[in-house]
Amino acid sequence: MQIDRDQFIRQTVEEAAPLEKAYSLAEWEAAVSGTEQANRRTQEAQAAMLRFWSDPARYELAVGYDRESEDTDPVSARQIRLLRLGAAKAQQDEETIQALTQLEAQVRDRYYNFRGKVDGAELSNNELDMILANSHDPLEVKAAWEASKQIGLEAAELIRQLARVRNIPARSQGYRDHFERALALDEIDEKALVSLFSELESSSRRPYAALKAEIDRQRASLFGVRLEDLRPWHYGDPFFQYVPKTGGVDMDALFAGKDPTVLAKATYDGLGMEVRDILARSDLYPRPGKNQHAFCIDIDRQGDVRTLNNLVENLRWNNTLHHELGHAVYYMYIDAELPWLLRSPSHTLTTEGIAQLMGSLVEDREWLTLIADVPRAEASRVSQAAAEHRRAENLIFIRWCMVMAHFERALYADPEQDLDNLWWDLVERFQNVRRPEGHNAPDWAAKYHLALAPVYYHNYALGLLVTEQFEAHLRREAGGFVGRASAGDWLKERVFFPGAREVWTEHIASATGEPLNPRYFVEASTATPDPG
């Protein structure tokens, strides 16, 4: 006899919640320790969760109840929709589950424990990043860049295998490939996304070209090379995701001697948001064996929220800490009375939008003076540089997101193709960065997300649009952001508190009064900066 809808929801949550918590705890332990045992526990916990959600009977029940959702109350209907989507994502047989979890465990071990080698010395990602960001020696930056790509040789075939395995259940469900399925089951229309990227590429092309030409001029002068001799290692980081130092204001110097956690607490205090308990549960500093990236995790949807960072006193890691705490406060201020299934952000892109908004504060005029305590004599110069830096960062990052999204779409369409050359075709097209001559290596596989956060990067791009739309609204409604409790109240009440009650498109419209609108990003990122 079929159970009723409410009983189905209740029983599913009773079984799913402890499985999700066990997986989150195992994933956290693997990230902070990098041990083989922790990685194995993560694989086992992930497999248990996938087996639960892959149950065909549960999926069929969810599909049936979802068809009847028009006749149910909105809260129940939304829970059923999320149950159906979650189960649909996991429809695969035991052989596929085993292959997927084993491959992810292997590649996780590679990334967590990898350290690039320069002249026989092992260097962490932070150490390689410091060389790329600060060295003026062409040979030194080239060696550091090449070391940052060494992991690609170890990970490339594993990522191809992951793409093959992920495509199996996607195609059995009638999707073209995993890319199409991942978007559809995440409530994103692929055609609309491709169209949006085309619009953003067109609107950013001219201002990006002007920005890149100026960066090229400055980087060529810095390294003493001709413009035509600039190559990927000259741009300050492994992938040209960020604005390189260009000889103006040294943004990193503004953070020297300042504890990133102290600055973050002051930021969130000013918004009326408490982050001390989150920081106390977090793992903040680098050490051997630890995941060298950063993330935020909600362990149990009951308040155990943590971040992993590898903090250094510079612009990037202050941005990153603020970013990860943006995810964290979103989780913390969701209505605790909501059903478990709705006790999460409305979508990945909305929490990315908040995280990117919070991360961008470290380049905000008010933040630099009020929180970072930039001397008054420097305030005008620094504020103007910071405004230009943020605009440049948006242009650089949105073009980088285009590389990632187009590459991943092609990866799942055909994992057997020449991905090495495809990668550089896209880098040259969207970033205007020349490939190294005679270089034939899987540089793309050095990007962690392709293996362990698949079909995710579009959320960063959409998140940038959300960031600018939220910020424009906050400036109208609260007169600004930094140190304004009213801005924090708006975020808590209009963005965080509703959780996943609504589909993301409706949630953004409810919060700001209009659907997601790329106009705010285009205006903020392509307008000529005010000289002040």
LUMPATOR-262223 format. One record per residue (C-alpha): residue number from 1; x, y, z. Coordinates in Angstrom, 3 decimals, always signed. Layout:
<tordo NUM, <X, Y, Z>> ...
// end
This chain:
<tordo 1, <+0.000, +0.000, +0.000>> <tordo 2, <+1.380, +3.401, -1.014>> <tordo 3, <+2.149, +5.787, +1.831>> <tordo 4, <+0.695, +9.274, +1.717>> <tordo 5, <+2.695, +12.297, +0.618>> <tordo 6, <+3.472, +13.702, +4.069>> <tordo 7, <+4.535, +10.308, +5.388>> <tordo 8, <+6.760, +9.866, +2.318>> <tordo 9, <+8.480, +13.197, +3.013>> <tordo 10, <+8.912, +12.389, +6.693>> <tordo 11, <+10.336, +8.913, +6.159>> <tordo 12, <+12.700, +10.101, +3.442>> <tordo 13, <+14.087, +12.885, +5.621>> <tordo 14, <+14.496, +10.567, +8.618>> <tordo 15, <+16.775, +8.356, +6.521>> <tordo 16, <+18.467, +11.034, +4.390>> <tordo 17, <+19.475, +13.480, +7.141>> <tordo 18, <+21.903, +11.164, +9.008>> <tordo 19, <+23.401, +9.957, +5.716>> <tordo 20, <+24.065, +13.530, +4.603>> <tordo 21, <+25.589, +14.390, +7.977>> <tordo 22, <+27.860, +11.329, +7.892>> <tordo 23, <+29.057, +12.238, +4.396>> <tordo 24, <+29.668, +15.879, +5.363>> <tordo 25, <+31.692, +14.873, +8.421>> <tordo 26, <+33.739, +12.397, +6.400>> <tordo 27, <+34.336, +14.957, +3.653>> <tordo 28, <+35.475, +17.489, +6.266>> <tordo 29, <+37.878, +15.024, +7.868>> <tordo 30, <+39.360, +14.098, +4.496>> <tordo 31, <+39.857, +17.766, +3.617>> <tordo 32, <+41.570, +18.727, +6.864>> <tordo 33, <+43.739, +15.612, +7.187>> <tordo 34, <+44.328, +14.236, +3.699>> <tordo 35, <+44.769, +10.734, +5.105>> <tordo 36, <+44.008, +7.554, +3.208>> <tordo 37, <+41.662, +6.402, +5.987>> <tordo 38, <+39.649, +9.635, +5.918>> <tordo 39, <+39.433, +9.515, +2.147>> <tordo 40, <+38.159, +5.932, +2.314>> <tordo 41, <+35.492, +6.910, +4.866>> <tordo 42, <+34.396, +9.704, +2.540>> <tordo 43, <+34.059, +7.245, -0.325>> <tordo 44, <+31.991, +4.869, +1.824>> <tordo 45, <+29.727, +7.639, +3.127>> <tordo 46, <+29.228, +9.031, -0.367>> <tordo 47, <+28.352, +5.577, -1.707>> <tordo 48, <+25.824, +5.031, +1.103>> <tordo 49, <+24.136, +8.332, +0.306>> <tordo 50, <+24.074, +7.629, -3.427>> <tordo 51, <+22.590, +4.162, -2.843>> <tordo 52, <+19.823, +5.681, -0.760>> <tordo 53, <+18.867, +8.287, -3.351>> <tordo 54, <+19.241, +5.864, -6.273>> <tordo 55, <+16.363, +3.659, -5.067>> <tordo 56, <+14.029, +3.494, -8.112>> <tordo 57, <+10.914, +2.991, -5.955>> <tordo 58, <+11.611, +6.168, -3.997>> <tordo 59, <+12.208, +8.057, -7.228>> <tordo 60, <+8.946, +6.846, -8.763>> <tordo 61, <+7.017, +7.895, -5.675>> <tordo 62, <+8.621, +11.343, -5.798>> <tordo 63, <+7.760, +11.673, -9.500>> <tordo 64, <+4.154, +10.699, -8.827>> <tordo 65, <+3.727, +13.116, -5.938>> <tordo 66, <+5.403, +15.884, -7.940>> <tordo 67, <+2.800, +15.474, -10.696>> <tordo 68, <+0.101, +16.063, -8.084>> <tordo 69, <+1.891, +19.047, -6.506>> <tordo 70, <-0.490, +21.660, -7.923>> <tordo 71, <-3.103, +20.428, -5.471>> <tordo 72, <-0.826, +20.629, -2.401>> <tordo 73, <+0.340, +23.502, -0.224>> <tordo 74, <+3.508, +25.318, -1.480>> <tordo 75, <+5.759, +24.059, +1.331>> <tordo 76, <+4.912, +20.405, +0.689>> <tordo 77, <+5.075, +20.915, -3.082>> <tordo 78, <+8.551, +22.406, -2.870>> <tordo 79, <+9.786, +19.557, -0.664>> <tordo 80, <+8.459, +16.991, -3.117>> <tordo 81, <+10.104, +18.806, -6.032>> <tordo 82, <+13.474, +18.801, -4.222>> <tordo 83, <+13.050, +15.124, -3.379>> <tordo 84, <+12.357, +14.316, -7.019>> <tordo 85, <+15.354, +16.307, -8.243>> <tordo 86, <+17.650, +14.791, -5.615>> <tordo 87, <+16.570, +11.271, -6.482>> <tordo 88, <+16.828, +11.949, -10.218>> <tordo 89, <+20.450, +13.048, -9.809>> <tordo 90, <+21.291, +9.682, -8.221>> <tordo 91, <+19.505, +7.282, -10.580>> <tordo 92, <+22.346, +4.864, -11.325>> <tordo 93, <+23.191, +1.238, -10.662>> <tordo 94, <+25.574, -0.174, -8.062>> <tordo 95, <+28.361, -0.611, -10.587>> <tordo 96, <+28.213, +3.078, -11.493>> <tordo 97, <+28.101, +4.124, -7.830>> <tordo 98, <+31.205, +2.050, -7.103>> <tordo 99, <+33.063, +3.393, -10.142>> <tordo 100, <+32.131, +6.999, -9.381>> <tordo 101, <+33.042, +6.955, -5.706>> <tordo 102, <+36.303, +5.085, -6.308>> <tordo 103, <+37.383, +7.530, -9.006>> <tordo 104, <+36.489, +10.544, -6.886>> <tordo 105, <+38.426, +9.080, -3.962>> <tordo 106, <+41.480, +8.597, -6.174>> <tordo 107, <+41.415, +12.090, -7.599>> <tordo 108, <+40.658, +13.616, -4.185>> <tordo 109, <+43.787, +11.971, -2.813>> <tordo 110, <+45.823, +13.375, -5.720>> <tordo 111, <+44.662, +16.960, -5.220>> <tordo 112, <+44.814, +17.024, -1.424>> <tordo 113, <+48.341, +15.669, -1.219>> <tordo 114, <+49.867, +17.200, -4.340>> <tordo 115, <+52.688, +19.718, -3.993>> <tordo 116, <+54.327, +21.118, -7.124>> <tordo 117, <+58.078, +20.712, -7.504>> <tordo 118, <+60.532, +23.439, -8.489>> <tordo 119, <+64.164, +22.352, -8.753>> <tordo 120, <+63.310, +19.297, -6.653>> <tordo 121, <+61.688, +21.307, -3.834>> <tordo 122, <+58.020, +20.699, -3.053>> <tordo 123, <+55.984, +23.913, -2.834>> <tordo 124, <+52.405, +24.407, -1.649>> <tordo 125, <+49.824, +26.190, -3.782>> <tordo 126, <+50.189, +29.245, -1.545>> <tordo 127, <+53.949, +29.266, -2.128>> <tordo 128, <+53.525, +28.923, -5.886>> <tordo 129, <+50.880, +31.654, -5.850>> <tordo 130, <+53.226, +33.984, -3.970>> <tordo 131, <+55.930, +33.509, -6.602>> <tordo 132, <+53.495, +34.112, -9.458>> <tordo 133, <+52.021, +37.177, -7.778>> <tordo 134, <+55.236, +38.839, -6.631>> <tordo 135, <+58.252, +37.710, -8.652>> <tordo 136, <+59.654, +39.866, -11.469>> <tordo 137, <+61.919, +37.057, -12.682>> <tordo 138, <+60.614, +35.523, -15.948>> <tordo 139, <+62.349, +32.203, -15.328>> <tordo 140, <+61.083, +31.952, -11.749>> <tordo 141, <+57.440, +32.596, -12.648>> <tordo 142, <+57.605, +30.169, -15.548>> <tordo 143, <+58.947, +27.443, -13.253>> <tordo 144, <+56.228, +28.154, -10.672>> <tordo 145, <+53.485, +28.121, -13.307>> <tordo 146, <+54.709, +24.832, -14.726>> <tordo 147, <+54.861, +23.355, -11.202>> <tordo 148, <+51.237, +24.389, -10.592>> <tordo 149, <+50.246, +22.337, -13.655>> <tordo 150, <+52.102, +19.154, -12.707>> <tordo 151, <+48.990, +17.784, -10.970>> <tordo 152, <+47.285, +17.770, -14.379>> <tordo 153, <+49.431, +14.858, -15.519>> <tordo 154, <+48.217, +12.808, -12.542>> <tordo 155, <+44.564, +13.857, -12.705>> <tordo 156, <+43.737, +14.116, -16.415>> <tordo 157, <+42.887, +10.485, -17.137>> <tordo 158, <+40.910, +10.222, -13.893>> <tordo 159, <+38.821, +13.242, -14.930>> <tordo 160, <+38.180, +11.716, -18.350>> <tordo 161, <+37.070, +8.521, -16.625>> <tordo 162, <+34.802, +10.515, -14.316>> <tordo 163, <+33.213, +12.188, -17.330>> <tordo 164, <+32.593, +8.791, -18.951>> <tordo 165, <+31.040, +7.396, -15.771>> <tordo 166, <+28.895, +10.470, -15.124>> <tordo 167, <+27.595, +10.309, -18.689>> <tordo 168, <+26.283, +6.742, -18.273>> <tordo 169, <+23.305, +7.507, -15.982>> <tordo 170, <+22.683, +10.830, -17.727>> <tordo 171, <+22.217, +9.140, -21.094>> <tordo 172, <+20.141, +6.338, -19.603>> <tordo 173, <+17.733, +9.056, -18.426>> <tordo 174, <+17.485, +10.531, -21.901>> <tordo 175, <+19.878, +13.454, -21.505>> <tordo 176, <+22.580, +14.273, -24.036>> <tordo 177, <+25.256, +14.010, -21.355>> <tordo 178, <+26.031, +14.809, -17.728>> <tordo 179, <+26.358, +18.533, -18.434>> <tordo 180, <+22.794, +18.794, -19.714>> <tordo 181, <+21.444, +16.611, -16.899>> <tordo 182, <+23.291, +18.485, -14.158>> <tordo 183, <+21.851, +21.814, -15.300>> <tordo 184, <+18.311, +20.492, -15.792>> <tordo 185, <+18.213, +18.832, -12.373>> <tordo 186, <+19.591, +22.010, -10.838>> <tordo 187, <+16.669, +23.960, -12.327>> <tordo 188, <+18.781, +25.827, -14.891>> <tordo 189, <+17.800, +25.994, -18.553>> <tordo 190, <+20.849, +25.202, -20.695>> <tordo 191, <+19.713, +27.209, -23.717>> <tordo 192, <+19.049, +30.251, -21.550>> <tordo 193, <+22.462, +29.865, -19.904>> <tordo 194, <+24.284, +29.592, -23.251>> <tordo 195, <+22.383, +32.644, -24.499>> <tordo 196, <+23.279, +34.594, -21.359>> <tordo 197, <+26.973, +33.716, -21.735>> <tordo 198, <+26.831, +34.892, -25.340>> <tordo 199, <+25.338, +38.195, -24.205>> <tordo 200, <+27.966, +38.610, -21.477>> <tordo 201, <+30.777, +37.747, -23.886>> <tordo 202, <+29.581, +40.386, -26.316>> <tordo 203, <+29.009, +43.120, -23.722>> <tordo 204, <+32.355, +42.524, -22.009>> <tordo 205, <+34.486, +42.089, -25.139>> <tordo 206, <+35.460, +45.722, -25.713>> <tordo 207, <+36.087, +46.760, -22.084>> <tordo 208, <+37.935, +43.500, -21.441>> <tordo 209, <+40.155, +44.034, -24.490>> <tordo 210, <+41.038, +47.526, -23.270>> <tordo 211, <+41.763, +46.242, -19.775>> <tordo 212, <+43.843, +43.322, -21.079>> <tordo 213, <+45.864, +45.643, -23.324>> <tordo 214, <+46.760, +47.816, -20.337>> <tordo 215, <+47.633, +44.780, -18.211>> <tordo 216, <+49.805, +43.464, -21.052>> <tordo 217, <+51.638, +46.753, -21.327>> <tordo 218, <+52.381, +46.804, -17.614>> <tordo 219, <+53.313, +43.126, -17.365>> <tordo 220, <+55.651, +43.356, -20.364>> <tordo 221, <+57.378, +46.327, -18.769>> <tordo 222, <+57.592, +44.542, -15.409>> <tordo 223, <+59.254, +41.448, -16.884>> <tordo 224, <+61.276, +43.250, -19.520>> <tordo 225, <+59.750, +41.320, -22.416>> <tordo 226, <+57.990, +42.280, -25.630>> <tordo 227, <+54.187, +42.275, -25.702>> <tordo 228, <+54.195, +39.359, -28.119>> <tordo 229, <+56.351, +37.342, -25.713>> <tordo 230, <+53.854, +37.428, -22.819>> <tordo 231, <+52.686, +33.956, -21.813>> <tordo 232, <+50.402, +32.461, -19.106>> <tordo 233, <+53.040, +32.603, -16.351>> <tordo 234, <+53.287, +36.395, -16.642>> <tordo 235, <+49.767, +37.084, -15.331>> <tordo 236, <+50.111, +36.648, -11.587>> <tordo 237, <+48.250, +33.373, -10.903>> <tordo 238, <+47.979, +29.889, -12.439>> <tordo 239, <+44.839, +30.580, -14.483>> <tordo 240, <+44.593, +34.397, -14.804>> <tordo 241, <+41.515, +34.364, -12.592>> <tordo 242, <+42.526, +37.483, -10.689>> <tordo 243, <+43.863, +40.948, -11.345>> <tordo 244, <+47.671, +40.847, -11.404>> <tordo 245, <+49.699, +43.497, -9.644>> <tordo 246, <+50.177, +46.287, -12.149>> <tordo 247, <+52.440, +48.774, -10.421>> <tordo 248, <+49.724, +50.981, -8.908>> <tordo 249, <+48.471, +50.511, -5.365>> <tordo 250, <+49.817, +47.287, -3.867>> <tordo 251, <+46.559, +45.854, -2.557>> <tordo 252, <+48.362, +43.037, -0.725>> <tordo 253, <+50.360, +45.584, +1.264>> <tordo 254, <+47.132, +46.952, +2.737>> <tordo 255, <+46.622, +43.632, +4.535>> <tordo 256, <+50.146, +43.047, +5.814>> <tordo 257, <+50.227, +42.627, +9.590>> <tordo 258, <+46.431, +42.429, +9.847>> <tordo 259, <+44.737, +39.229, +11.011>> <tordo 260, <+42.121, +38.254, +8.386>> <tordo 261, <+39.826, +36.836, +11.084>> <tordo 262, <+39.835, +40.140, +12.981>> <tordo 263, <+38.888, +42.039, +9.825>> <tordo 264, <+36.167, +39.510, +9.005>> <tordo 265, <+34.646, +39.702, +12.487>> <tordo 266, <+34.547, +43.510, +12.243>> <tordo 267, <+32.833, +43.282, +8.841>> <tordo 268, <+30.121, +40.902, +9.966>> <tordo 269, <+29.659, +42.667, +13.319>> <tordo 270, <+28.846, +45.816, +11.362>> <tordo 271, <+26.090, +43.938, +9.548>> <tordo 272, <+24.686, +42.431, +12.744>> <tordo 273, <+25.859, +38.923, +11.843>> <tordo 274, <+27.726, +36.703, +14.298>> <tordo 275, <+30.579, +34.620, +12.872>> <tordo 276, <+32.727, +33.813, +15.933>> <tordo 277, <+31.214, +30.373, +16.485>> <tordo 278, <+31.671, +29.597, +12.793>> <tordo 279, <+35.335, +30.577, +12.936>> <tordo 280, <+35.834, +28.512, +16.097>> <tordo 281, <+34.586, +25.397, +14.245>> <tordo 282, <+36.617, +26.167, +11.125>> <tordo 283, <+40.067, +25.110, +9.929>> <tordo 284, <+41.785, +28.299, +8.860>> <tordo 285, <+45.514, +27.888, +8.259>> <tordo 286, <+47.689, +25.836, +5.866>> <tordo 287, <+49.563, +22.673, +6.793>> <tordo 288, <+50.848, +19.553, +5.017>> <tordo 289, <+48.203, +17.107, +3.788>> <tordo 290, <+45.357, +19.593, +4.070>> <tordo 291, <+43.151, +20.605, +1.134>> <tordo 292, <+44.829, +23.744, -0.252>> <tordo 293, <+41.615, +25.312, -1.507>> <tordo 294, <+38.707, +26.799, +0.455>> <tordo 295, <+35.080, +25.900, +1.047>> <tordo 296, <+32.174, +26.230, +3.464>> <tordo 297, <+30.130, +23.256, +4.631>> <tordo 298, <+26.828, +22.929, +6.484>> <tordo 299, <+27.275, +19.645, +8.320>> <tordo 300, <+23.741, +18.996, +9.538>> <tordo 301, <+21.359, +21.874, +8.600>> <tordo 302, <+21.108, +22.482, +12.357>> <tordo 303, <+23.847, +25.061, +12.897>> <tordo 304, <+27.110, +23.142, +12.524>> <tordo 305, <+28.563, +25.349, +9.788>> <tordo 306, <+32.330, +25.429, +9.126>> <tordo 307, <+34.793, +26.888, +6.651>> <tordo 308, <+38.118, +25.589, +5.421>> <tordo 309, <+40.719, +28.193, +4.462>> <tordo 310, <+44.487, +28.505, +4.098>> <tordo 311, <+44.834, +32.073, +5.295>> <tordo 312, <+47.640, +34.446, +4.368>> <tordo 313, <+47.664, +38.182, +5.093>> <tordo 314, <+46.928, +39.322, +1.551>> <tordo 315, <+44.034, +40.502, -0.609>> <tordo 316, <+43.150, +37.091, -2.026>> <tordo 317, <+42.775, +35.290, +1.313>> <tordo 318, <+40.907, +38.168, +2.953>> <tordo 319, <+38.530, +38.055, +0.014>> <tordo 320, <+38.288, +34.268, +0.339>> <tordo 321, <+37.583, +34.301, +4.085>> <tordo 322, <+34.851, +36.918, +3.637>> <tordo 323, <+33.514, +34.846, +0.714>> <tordo 324, <+33.331, +31.588, +2.674>> <tordo 325, <+31.761, +33.332, +5.657>> <tordo 326, <+29.164, +34.717, +3.227>> <tordo 327, <+28.136, +31.131, +2.537>> <tordo 328, <+28.245, +30.435, +6.266>> <tordo 329, <+25.947, +33.244, +7.398>> <tordo 330, <+23.490, +32.302, +4.658>> <tordo 331, <+23.262, +28.820, +6.199>> <tordo 332, <+23.126, +30.171, +9.758>> <tordo 333, <+20.284, +32.639, +9.225>> <tordo 334, <+17.900, +30.343, +7.351>> <tordo 335, <+14.614, +29.930, +9.240>> <tordo 336, <+15.335, +27.127, +11.729>> <tordo 337, <+11.617, +26.221, +11.757>> <tordo 338, <+11.619, +25.272, +8.095>> <tordo 339, <+11.382, +21.565, +7.193>> <tordo 340, <+14.811, +19.939, +6.786>> <tordo 341, <+14.558, +19.796, +3.004>> <tordo 342, <+14.016, +23.564, +2.799>> <tordo 343, <+16.740, +24.430, +5.323>> <tordo 344, <+19.239, +25.326, +2.608>> <tordo 345, <+19.841, +28.249, +0.227>> <tordo 346, <+17.364, +28.602, -2.610>> <tordo 347, <+20.121, +27.657, -5.046>> <tordo 348, <+23.896, +27.389, -5.323>> <tordo 349, <+23.976, +30.550, -7.414>> <tordo 350, <+22.201, +32.615, -4.736>> <tordo 351, <+24.642, +31.547, -2.040>> <tordo 352, <+27.503, +32.188, -4.492>> <tordo 353, <+26.026, +35.620, -5.109>> <tordo 354, <+26.096, +36.384, -1.391>> <tordo 355, <+29.581, +34.920, -0.967>> <tordo 356, <+30.930, +37.002, -3.848>> <tordo 357, <+29.206, +40.088, -2.485>> <tordo 358, <+30.886, +39.592, +0.887>> <tordo 359, <+34.249, +38.805, -0.691>> <tordo 360, <+34.106, +41.954, -2.801>> <tordo 361, <+33.793, +44.099, +0.314>> <tordo 362, <+37.553, +43.959, +0.841>> <tordo 363, <+37.857, +46.212, -2.212>> <tordo 364, <+35.002, +48.519, -1.173>> <tordo 365, <+35.841, +52.176, -0.513>> <tordo 366, <+34.053, +52.283, +2.818>> <tordo 367, <+35.414, +48.920, +3.947>> <tordo 368, <+39.036, +49.894, +3.300>> <tordo 369, <+38.748, +52.991, +5.434>> <tordo 370, <+36.347, +51.800, +8.157>> <tordo 371, <+37.434, +48.174, +8.582>> <tordo 372, <+40.964, +47.916, +7.154>> <tordo 373, <+41.902, +51.264, +8.706>> <tordo 374, <+43.600, +52.651, +5.624>> <tordo 375, <+45.127, +56.028, +6.645>> <tordo 376, <+43.044, +59.052, +5.634>> <tordo 377, <+45.883, +60.432, +3.526>> <tordo 378, <+45.734, +57.312, +1.387>> <tordo 379, <+41.960, +56.957, +1.345>> <tordo 380, <+41.221, +58.744, -1.929>> <tordo 381, <+44.037, +57.086, -3.866>> <tordo 382, <+43.302, +53.655, -2.452>> <tordo 383, <+39.548, +53.973, -2.916>> <tordo 384, <+39.918, +54.840, -6.587>> <tordo 385, <+42.382, +52.015, -7.116>> <tordo 386, <+40.073, +49.628, -5.264>> <tordo 387, <+37.073, +50.600, -7.410>> <tordo 388, <+39.077, +50.027, -10.583>> <tordo 389, <+40.500, +46.800, -9.174>> <tordo 390, <+37.014, +45.425, -8.509>> <tordo 391, <+35.794, +46.382, -11.966>> <tordo 392, <+38.840, +44.710, -13.498>> <tordo 393, <+38.346, +41.637, -11.350>> <tordo 394, <+34.737, +41.262, -12.504>> <tordo 395, <+35.783, +41.465, -16.161>> <tordo 396, <+38.653, +39.026, -15.716>> <tordo 397, <+36.613, +36.557, -13.697>> <tordo 398, <+33.549, +36.511, -15.948>> <tordo 399, <+35.779, +35.741, -18.948>> <tordo 400, <+37.489, +32.989, -16.939>> <tordo 401, <+34.064, +31.522, -16.076>> <tordo 402, <+33.342, +31.361, -19.803>> <tordo 403, <+36.475, +29.256, -20.328>> <tordo 404, <+35.407, +26.839, -17.609>> <tordo 405, <+31.757, +26.534, -18.643>> <tordo 406, <+32.495, +26.033, -22.351>> <tordo 407, <+35.276, +23.569, -21.584>> <tordo 408, <+33.098, +21.486, -19.288>> <tordo 409, <+30.274, +21.429, -21.794>> <tordo 410, <+32.719, +20.083, -24.380>> <tordo 411, <+34.324, +17.644, -21.916>> <tordo 412, <+31.034, +15.828, -21.311>> <tordo 413, <+30.037, +16.019, -24.967>> <tordo 414, <+33.183, +14.051, -25.902>> <tordo 415, <+35.718, +13.046, -23.208>> <tordo 416, <+37.894, +11.399, -25.884>> <tordo 417, <+38.622, +14.555, -27.898>> <tordo 418, <+41.856, +16.578, -27.792>> <tordo 419, <+41.092, +18.396, -24.546>> <tordo 420, <+44.599, +19.809, -24.213>> <tordo 421, <+44.273, +21.929, -27.352>> <tordo 422, <+40.613, +22.675, -26.743>> <tordo 423, <+41.576, +24.213, -23.400>> <tordo 424, <+44.029, +26.612, -24.992>> <tordo 425, <+41.602, +27.454, -27.800>> <tordo 426, <+39.146, +28.640, -25.156>> <tordo 427, <+41.799, +30.453, -23.094>> <tordo 428, <+42.921, +32.356, -26.195>> <tordo 429, <+39.340, +33.101, -27.232>> <tordo 430, <+37.978, +34.344, -23.921>> <tordo 431, <+41.060, +35.494, -21.992>> <tordo 432, <+43.345, +36.618, -24.832>> <tordo 433, <+46.226, +34.706, -23.233>> <tordo 434, <+48.630, +33.025, -25.636>> <tordo 435, <+49.396, +29.338, -25.253>> <tordo 436, <+53.019, +28.321, -24.713>> <tordo 437, <+54.757, +27.160, -27.872>> <tordo 438, <+55.515, +23.456, -28.042>> <tordo 439, <+53.584, +22.852, -24.836>> <tordo 440, <+51.451, +19.726, -24.961>> <tordo 441, <+50.053, +18.878, -21.530>> <tordo 442, <+46.665, +18.540, -19.771>> <tordo 443, <+46.858, +21.957, -18.088>> <tordo 444, <+43.065, +21.935, -17.752>> <tordo 445, <+43.274, +19.032, -15.286>> <tordo 446, <+45.072, +21.257, -12.777>> <tordo 447, <+41.670, +22.845, -12.089>> <tordo 448, <+40.212, +21.072, -9.068>> <tordo 449, <+36.579, +21.880, -9.911>> <tordo 450, <+36.568, +19.766, -13.077>> <tordo 451, <+37.037, +16.639, -10.990>> <tordo 452, <+35.330, +17.309, -7.672>> <tordo 453, <+32.895, +20.174, -8.264>> <tordo 454, <+31.589, +19.253, -11.728>> <tordo 455, <+29.255, +21.514, -13.709>> <tordo 456, <+29.566, +24.170, -11.039>> <tordo 457, <+31.449, +27.128, -12.489>> <tordo 458, <+28.410, +28.679, -14.160>> <tordo 459, <+27.148, +29.318, -10.619>> <tordo 460, <+30.046, +31.686, -10.026>> <tordo 461, <+29.161, +33.606, -13.174>> <tordo 462, <+25.458, +33.753, -12.313>> <tordo 463, <+26.457, +34.587, -8.759>> <tordo 464, <+28.294, +37.675, -10.005>> <tordo 465, <+25.041, +38.843, -11.576>> <tordo 466, <+23.207, +38.177, -8.312>> <tordo 467, <+25.912, +40.069, -6.405>> <tordo 468, <+25.520, +43.212, -8.462>> <tordo 469, <+21.723, +43.058, -8.337>> <tordo 470, <+21.672, +42.580, -4.556>> <tordo 471, <+24.248, +45.339, -4.058>> <tordo 472, <+22.335, +47.789, -6.240>> <tordo 473, <+19.220, +47.070, -4.195>> <tordo 474, <+21.085, +47.473, -0.897>> <tordo 475, <+22.520, +50.818, -1.943>> <tordo 476, <+19.030, +52.031, -2.817>> <tordo 477, <+17.357, +50.650, +0.294>> <tordo 478, <+20.072, +51.004, +2.954>> <tordo 479, <+22.271, +53.714, +1.464>> <tordo 480, <+25.244, +51.364, +1.344>> <tordo 481, <+26.505, +48.199, +2.909>> <tordo 482, <+29.569, +48.397, +5.160>> <tordo 483, <+28.717, +48.926, +8.818>> <tordo 484, <+24.989, +49.168, +8.150>> <tordo 485, <+22.862, +46.866, +10.280>> <tordo 486, <+19.890, +47.707, +8.042>> <tordo 487, <+21.712, +46.108, +5.091>> <tordo 488, <+22.381, +43.021, +7.192>> <tordo 489, <+18.735, +42.923, +8.264>> <tordo 490, <+17.589, +43.012, +4.631>> <tordo 491, <+19.864, +40.111, +3.741>> <tordo 492, <+18.783, +38.074, +6.737>> <tordo 493, <+15.067, +38.693, +6.239>> <tordo 494, <+14.734, +38.761, +2.447>> <tordo 495, <+17.520, +36.469, +1.253>> <tordo 496, <+18.608, +34.066, +4.018>> <tordo 497, <+15.488, +33.451, +6.108>> <tordo 498, <+13.278, +31.999, +3.315>> <tordo 499, <+15.736, +29.169, +2.666>> <tordo 500, <+14.632, +26.993, -0.245>> <tordo 501, <+10.904, +27.795, -0.086>> <tordo 502, <+10.967, +29.086, -3.677>> <tordo 503, <+12.738, +28.142, -6.880>> <tordo 504, <+15.735, +30.474, -7.308>> <tordo 505, <+14.192, +32.552, -10.090>> <tordo 506, <+11.197, +33.399, -7.907>> <tordo 507, <+13.390, +33.936, -4.842>> <tordo 508, <+15.516, +36.610, -6.536>> <tordo 509, <+12.381, +38.335, -7.812>> <tordo 510, <+10.803, +38.207, -4.340>> <tordo 511, <+13.921, +39.670, -2.716>> <tordo 512, <+14.678, +42.467, -5.190>> <tordo 513, <+11.377, +43.064, -6.960>> <tordo 514, <+12.633, +41.887, -10.365>> <tordo 515, <+13.983, +38.711, -11.994>> <tordo 516, <+17.711, +38.170, -12.360>> <tordo 517, <+18.880, +41.054, -14.545>> <tordo 518, <+22.375, +41.094, -16.105>> <tordo 519, <+22.122, +44.861, -16.574>> <tordo 520, <+23.512, +45.512, -13.096>> <tordo 521, <+26.633, +43.479, -13.746>> <tordo 522, <+27.162, +44.952, -17.218>> <tordo 523, <+26.821, +48.512, -15.929>> <tordo 524, <+29.118, +47.949, -12.950>> <tordo 525, <+31.780, +46.114, -14.945>> <tordo 526, <+31.886, +47.965, -18.244>> <tordo 527, <+31.354, +51.596, -17.245>> <tordo 528, <+34.368, +53.903, -17.127>> <tordo 529, <+35.338, +54.325, -13.457>> <tordo 530, <+34.636, +57.668, -11.810>> <tordo 531, <+38.009, +59.423, -11.416>> <tordo 532, <+36.847, +60.834, -8.080>> 
// end
